[in-house]
């Protein structure tokens, strides 16, 4: 079995297949390439003695997998739960390895956290007879990490931040702190890996400025990372991030629409860069570093907004920034 899994590591492309929708891993049309290989092992007549049926509570979850296991819920696993309930089990096996004799539980789950969660949820909600179909494998931690990475790149519900934080931990844990070794092993360029690790290094204040941690992306960190390297700009940026976080929280409490990611980025950048702040005071409406309009005070005491932007511009971000700029002008005036 170890040889079969190592063959998968050598032959599976790191370029993603058609990405299945979140929750649809066990539907016939949504199988990823890795799923197809694993599903074949559980087909009748496959004859692999390493296949077994276990209870979800018999395995710990390996901490090297990038999936945020505590974030799994009935809602975000609903389609998978329904599929497994209908089929009477998970036809795509999970991968486990044996824990040492001193361990409290006999198995360690390497791949298949959502399938384990689904079976466990069903066990606790009227289907106690369902067992988790699993394959026992013998893989090193580094091999297990690469296999989990292949699976998770083919998933729609792994956030860039979760993946980035996993990579940041893995580069020291499995590759001796050498990014080039890790990039080669994962089929990434050095620049791709560096950008992901930069995202993982975003301060918590920046992450919580976004309404959802899944909203923060590599492209955001590429803009913000240079600003965080300069002390004055970092201080202004983090101050604005804390204010944004409080505002996002307030909106959630009132069930109001959250501030869009593009608007968050625009406000963080404008707060950090004095020139952008000066433009804002002069009435410029700045979104992602670009002026999209101007706010003018009228002699009558009112305000006038003039906008000019590209046809494919992010309207949510623009109108959010207009509202913010108008609010600032009203508070100042």
RODO-2510 file (C-alpha; in nm, 4 decimals, decimal comma):
residues 333
     n   res          X          Y          Z
     1     x     0,0000     0,0000     0,0000
     2     x     0,2819     0,2403     0,0777
     3     x     0,4144     0,1782    -0,2738
     4     x     0,0737     0,2529    -0,4238
     5     x     0,0457     0,5826    -0,2362
     6     x     0,3981     0,6817    -0,3330
     7     x     0,3043     0,6114    -0,6942
     8     x     0,0120     0,8516    -0,6512
     9     x     0,2516     1,1167    -0,5194
    10     x     0,4731     1,0729    -0,8248
    11     x     0,2035     1,0545    -1,0924
    12     x    -0,0759     1,2876    -0,9824
    13     x    -0,0549     1,6335    -1,1339
    14     x    -0,0469     1,9275    -0,8972
    15     x    -0,2586     2,1232    -1,1420
    16     x    -0,6149     2,1039    -1,0047
    17     x    -0,8859     1,9125    -1,1839
    18     x    -1,2310     2,0637    -1,2189
    19     x    -1,2880     2,1773    -0,8623
    20     x    -1,5843     2,0158    -0,6899
    21     x    -1,8236     2,2466    -0,5132
    22     x    -1,7915     2,2684    -0,1383
    23     x    -1,9455     1,9614     0,0209
    24     x    -1,9707     1,7584    -0,2995
    25     x    -1,6707     1,5259    -0,2641
    26     x    -1,8732     1,2038    -0,2756
    27     x    -2,1019     1,2884    -0,5657
    28     x    -2,0157     1,0883    -0,8829
    29     x    -1,9498     1,3873    -1,1090
    30     x    -1,7351     1,5722    -0,8591
    31     x    -1,4539     1,3240    -0,7954
    32     x    -1,1077     1,4740    -0,7982
    33     x    -0,8181     1,2772    -0,9442
    34     x    -0,7050     1,1657    -0,5993
    35     x    -1,0610     1,0646    -0,5095
    36     x    -1,0834     0,8558    -0,8261
    37     x    -0,7688     0,6643    -0,7335
    38     x    -0,8858     0,6067    -0,3756
    39     x    -1,2391     0,5110    -0,4776
    40     x    -1,0907     0,2412    -0,7010
    41     x    -0,9290     0,0784    -0,3997
    42     x    -1,2653     0,0239    -0,2337
    43     x    -1,4356    -0,1183    -0,5425
    44     x    -1,5502    -0,4831    -0,5227
    45     x    -1,2643    -0,7171    -0,6024
    46     x    -0,9914    -0,4643    -0,5349
    47     x    -0,8580    -0,7036    -0,2710
    48     x    -0,6593    -0,4657    -0,0537
    49     x    -0,6269    -0,6187     0,2922
    50     x    -0,5406    -0,2819     0,4444
    51     x    -0,9059    -0,1683     0,4060
    52     x    -1,0985    -0,1646     0,7336
    53     x    -1,4073    -0,0141     0,8925
    54     x    -1,3553     0,1919     1,2042
    55     x    -1,5498     0,4284     1,4251
    56     x    -1,4702     0,8004     1,3817
    57     x    -1,3750     0,8173     1,7486
    58     x    -1,1003     0,5606     1,6992
    59     x    -0,8705     0,8074     1,5235
    60     x    -0,7002     1,1306     1,6083
    61     x    -0,6627     1,3885     1,3310
    62     x    -0,3064     1,4480     1,2149
    63     x    -0,2008     1,8050     1,2854
    64     x    -0,0113     1,8370     0,9566
    65     x    -0,3264     1,8614     0,7435
    66     x    -0,4178     2,2193     0,6434
    67     x    -0,7903     2,1718     0,6902
    68     x    -0,9410     2,3659     0,9804
    69     x    -1,1140     2,0716     1,1478
    70     x    -1,2882     2,2742     1,4249
    71     x    -1,4526     2,4825     1,1508
    72     x    -1,6385     2,1803     1,0100
    73     x    -2,0139     2,2051     1,0685
    74     x    -2,3305     2,0275     0,9588
    75     x    -2,4056     2,3219     0,7321
    76     x    -2,0758     2,3281     0,5428
    77     x    -2,0720     1,9469     0,5196
    78     x    -2,4434     1,9071     0,4492
    79     x    -2,4179     1,7749     0,0923
    80     x    -2,1481     1,5254     0,1877
    81     x    -2,3499     1,4076     0,4892
    82     x    -2,6565     1,3539     0,2717
    83     x    -2,4527     1,1627     0,0134
    84     x    -2,2944     0,9322     0,2717
    85     x    -2,6298     0,8754     0,4412
    86     x    -2,7869     0,7756     0,1091
    87     x    -2,5039     0,5406     0,0110
    88     x    -2,4687     0,3879     0,3567
    89     x    -2,1090     0,4951     0,4064
    90     x    -1,8136     0,6761     0,2513
    91     x    -1,7200     0,5047    -0,0737
    92     x    -1,4031     0,7150    -0,0962
    93     x    -1,1928     0,5793     0,1915
    94     x    -1,0054     0,7975     0,4341
    95     x    -0,6346     0,7347     0,4898
    96     x    -0,5073     0,6488     0,8368
    97     x    -0,1899     0,5156     0,9882
    98     x    -0,1448     0,3238     1,3102
    99     x    -0,0629     0,5187     1,6232
   100     x     0,2097     0,3953     1,8550
   101     x     0,1292     0,1568     2,1373
   102     x     0,1417     0,4426     2,3876
   103     x    -0,1283     0,6429     2,2067
   104     x    -0,4806     0,6649     2,3476
   105     x    -0,6447     0,5942     2,0087
   106     x    -0,5284     0,3285     1,7599
   107     x    -0,5316     0,5362     1,4380
   108     x    -0,4254     0,8754     1,3058
   109     x    -0,6294     1,0290     1,0228
   110     x    -0,4130     1,1698     0,7412
   111     x    -0,6646     1,2410     0,4620
   112     x    -1,0440     1,2639     0,4844
   113     x    -1,1337     1,4992     0,7707
   114     x    -1,4698     1,5911     0,6192
   115     x    -1,5655     1,2284     0,5634
   116     x    -1,4765     1,1484     0,9239
   117     x    -1,6834     1,4458     1,0436
   118     x    -1,9802     1,3369     0,8291
   119     x    -1,9813     0,9794     0,9636
   120     x    -1,9421     1,1056     1,3202
   121     x    -2,2330     1,3492     1,2741
   122     x    -2,4532     1,0739     1,1311
   123     x    -2,3591     0,8406     1,4190
   124     x    -2,4836     1,1047     1,6614
   125     x    -2,7966     1,1778     1,4608
   126     x    -2,9793     0,8539     1,4006
   127     x    -2,7304     0,6411     1,2009
   128     x    -2,5139     0,4689     1,4643
   129     x    -2,4541     0,1688     1,2355
   130     x    -2,2387     0,3621     0,9876
   131     x    -1,8645     0,3013     1,0027
   132     x    -1,5778     0,4945     0,8517
   133     x    -1,4188     0,3067     0,5619
   134     x    -1,0446     0,3560     0,5892
   135     x    -0,7162     0,2466     0,4369
   136     x    -0,4145     0,1899     0,6575
   137     x    -0,1024     0,3395     0,5013
   138     x     0,2613     0,3725     0,5985
   139     x     0,3818     0,7178     0,5024
   140     x     0,6324     0,9611     0,6464
   141     x     0,5026     1,2954     0,7724
   142     x     0,6419     1,4681     0,4644
   143     x     0,4688     1,2213     0,2308
   144     x     0,1449     1,2568     0,4246
   145     x     0,1688     1,6345     0,3956
   146     x     0,2163     1,6175     0,0184
   147     x    -0,0757     1,3781    -0,0212
   148     x    -0,3035     1,6016     0,1892
   149     x    -0,1853     1,8997    -0,0139
   150     x    -0,2813     1,7268    -0,3395
   151     x    -0,6291     1,6566    -0,2038
   152     x    -0,6823     2,0022    -0,0608
   153     x    -0,5753     2,1851    -0,3771
   154     x    -0,8672     2,0115    -0,5470
   155     x    -1,1150     2,1404    -0,2888
   156     x    -1,3143     2,4631    -0,3099
   157     x    -1,3440     2,5116     0,0668
   158     x    -0,9809     2,5396     0,1742
   159     x    -0,9102     2,9084     0,2214
   160     x    -0,5881     3,0661     0,0986
   161     x    -0,5096     3,1671     0,4562
   162     x    -0,5491     2,8110     0,5910
   163     x    -0,3305     2,6763     0,3137
   164     x    -0,0727     2,9510     0,3670
   165     x    -0,0503     2,8897     0,7416
   166     x    -0,0111     2,5178     0,6792
   167     x     0,2755     2,5870     0,4381
   168     x     0,4465     2,8200     0,6834
   169     x     0,4470     2,5455     0,9466
   170     x     0,5479     2,2750     0,6995
   171     x     0,8551     2,4516     0,5625
   172     x     1,0261     2,4188     0,9013
   173     x     0,8663     2,0934     1,0078
   174     x     0,9292     1,8891     0,6937
   175     x     1,1845     2,0774     0,4825
   176     x     1,4425     2,2077     0,7292
   177     x     1,3343     2,5677     0,6792
   178     x     1,4439     2,5621     0,3113
   179     x     1,1640     2,7088     0,0991
   180     x     1,3197     2,5986    -0,2297
   181     x     1,3107     2,2324    -0,1166
   182     x     0,9452     2,2622    -0,0257
   183     x     0,8563     2,4439    -0,3475
   184     x     1,0182     2,1706    -0,5553
   185     x     0,8430     1,8941    -0,3588
   186     x     0,5014     2,0582    -0,4029
   187     x     0,5440     2,1583    -0,7654
   188     x     0,5375     2,5304    -0,6854
   189     x     0,7648     2,8119    -0,7936
   190     x     0,9695     2,9793    -0,5218
   191     x     0,7744     3,3014    -0,5753
   192     x     0,4382     3,1231    -0,5364
   193     x     0,5475     2,9719    -0,2074
   194     x     0,6946     3,3024    -0,0841
   195     x     0,3691     3,4836    -0,1551
   196     x     0,1702     3,2217     0,0354
   197     x     0,4014     3,2382     0,3345
   198     x     0,3749     3,6193     0,3312
   199     x    -0,0005     3,5772     0,3628
   200     x     0,0519     3,3457     0,6610
   201     x     0,2578     3,6193     0,8278
   202     x    -0,0239     3,8751     0,8164
   203     x    -0,0843     4,0059     1,1723
   204     x    -0,4070     3,8968     1,3401
   205     x    -0,5256     4,2596     1,3384
   206     x    -0,5203     4,2523     0,9574
   207     x    -0,6954     3,9148     0,9356
   208     x    -0,9796     4,0202     1,1665
   209     x    -1,0281     4,3450     0,9726
   210     x    -1,1903     4,1277     0,7064
   211     x    -1,5429     4,0055     0,7751
   212     x    -1,4348     3,6448     0,7243
   213     x    -1,0838     3,5059     0,7381
   214     x    -1,1576     3,3288     0,4102
   215     x    -1,1820     3,6744     0,2473
   216     x    -0,8143     3,7617     0,2871
   217     x    -0,6127     3,6534    -0,0153
   218     x    -0,2561     3,6399    -0,1423
   219     x    -0,3191     3,9463    -0,3571
   220     x    -0,4092     4,1429    -0,0430
   221     x    -0,0878     4,0473     0,1348
   222     x     0,1141     4,1480    -0,1719
   223     x    -0,0159     4,5027    -0,1274
   224     x    -0,0010     4,5154     0,2527
   225     x     0,3289     4,3359     0,3231
   226     x     0,5515     4,6226     0,1974
   227     x     0,3551     4,8668     0,4145
   228     x     0,4019     4,6501     0,7227
   229     x     0,7804     4,6648     0,6811
   230     x     0,7899     5,0400     0,7492
   231     x     0,7322     5,1330     1,1135
   232     x     0,5164     5,4441     1,0645
   233     x     0,3015     5,2886     0,7955
   234     x     0,2673     4,9681     0,9969
   235     x     0,1408     5,1604     1,2986
   236     x    -0,1180     5,3513     1,0955
   237     x    -0,2233     5,0365     0,9091
   238     x    -0,2718     4,8306     1,2265
   239     x    -0,4632     5,1154     1,3920
   240     x    -0,7060     5,1222     1,1003
   241     x    -0,7260     4,7405     1,1041
   242     x    -0,8400     4,7441     1,4683
   243     x    -1,1041     5,0055     1,3837
   244     x    -1,2242     4,7964     1,0895
   245     x    -1,2437     4,4847     1,3040
   246     x    -1,4634     4,6669     1,5557
   247     x    -1,6827     4,7984     1,2745
   248     x    -1,7190     4,4515     1,1227
   249     x    -1,8170     4,3146     1,4632
   250     x    -2,0749     4,5885     1,5074
   251     x    -2,2273     4,5116     1,1704
   252     x    -2,2510     4,1424     1,2521
   253     x    -2,4247     4,2252     1,5797
   254     x    -2,6815     4,4326     1,3877
   255     x    -2,7113     4,1761     1,1048
   256     x    -2,5876     4,4422     0,8631
   257     x    -2,3883     4,3775     0,5483
   258     x    -2,0170     4,3454     0,6187
   259     x    -1,7516     4,5691     0,4662
   260     x    -1,6423     4,4171     0,1361
   261     x    -1,2828     4,2838     0,1096
   262     x    -1,1894     4,5409    -0,1571
   263     x    -1,3144     4,8228     0,0657
   264     x    -1,1190     4,6824     0,3622
   265     x    -0,8033     4,6748     0,1516
   266     x    -0,8618     5,0301     0,0277
   267     x    -0,9069     5,1664     0,3779
   268     x    -0,6010     4,9865     0,5123
   269     x    -0,3848     5,1123     0,2287
   270     x    -0,5189     5,4667     0,2508
   271     x    -0,4549     5,4749     0,6260
   272     x    -0,0964     5,3567     0,5835
   273     x     0,0138     5,5833     0,2989
   274     x     0,0264     5,9556     0,3823
   275     x    -0,0228     6,0610     0,0198
   276     x    -0,3405     5,8599    -0,0034
   277     x    -0,4556     6,0059     0,3281
   278     x    -0,3892     6,3558     0,1981
   279     x    -0,5887     6,2808    -0,1161
   280     x    -0,8723     6,1568     0,1008
   281     x    -0,8735     6,4765     0,3040
   282     x    -0,8863     6,6715    -0,0203
   283     x    -1,1992     6,4783    -0,1112
   284     x    -1,0566     6,2019    -0,3283
   285     x    -1,2364     5,8678    -0,3035
   286     x    -0,9658     5,6007    -0,3152
   287     x    -1,0301     5,2306    -0,3819
   288     x    -0,7364     4,9870    -0,4024
   289     x    -0,4983     5,2808    -0,4430
   290     x    -0,6891     5,4360    -0,7343
   291     x    -0,9003     5,7513    -0,7304
   292     x    -1,2542     5,6678    -0,8450
   293     x    -1,4156     6,0003    -0,7660
   294     x    -1,4210     6,3121    -0,5536
   295     x    -1,6336     6,4510    -0,2727
   296     x    -1,6995     6,8277    -0,2808
   297     x    -1,8626     7,0564    -0,0275
   298     x    -2,1439     7,2690    -0,1699
   299     x    -2,2065     7,6313    -0,0753
   300     x    -2,5523     7,5266     0,0378
   301     x    -2,3889     7,3121     0,3029
   302     x    -2,4498     6,9820     0,1270
   303     x    -2,2086     6,7417    -0,0351
   304     x    -2,1586     6,6434    -0,3980
   305     x    -2,0109     6,3106    -0,5095
   306     x    -1,8581     6,2694    -0,8554
   307     x    -1,7572     5,9199    -0,9634
   308     x    -1,5558     5,7932    -1,2578
   309     x    -1,4494     5,4286    -1,2802
   310     x    -1,3958     5,1385    -1,5182
   311     x    -1,6910     4,9310    -1,6363
   312     x    -1,5605     4,6216    -1,4565
   313     x    -1,4877     4,7996    -1,1261
   314     x    -1,5992     4,6496    -0,7934
   315     x    -1,9174     4,8487    -0,7239
   316     x    -1,9526     4,7157    -0,3691
   317     x    -1,6044     4,8405    -0,2825
   318     x    -1,6640     5,1784    -0,4494
   319     x    -1,9948     5,2460    -0,2761
   320     x    -1,8566     5,1271     0,0561
   321     x    -1,5698     5,3745     0,0200
   322     x    -1,8120     5,6532    -0,0824
   323     x    -2,0126     5,5888     0,2331
   324     x    -1,6991     5,5926     0,4451
   325     x    -1,5713     5,9160     0,2864
   326     x    -1,9094     6,0891     0,3269
   327     x    -1,9299     5,9758     0,6896
   328     x    -1,5848     6,1193     0,7575
   329     x    -1,6790     6,4500     0,5957
   330     x    -2,0002     6,4720     0,7976
   331     x    -1,8140     6,3981     1,1207
   332     x    -1,5529     6,6617     1,0404
   333     x    -1,7998     6,9244     0,9315
***
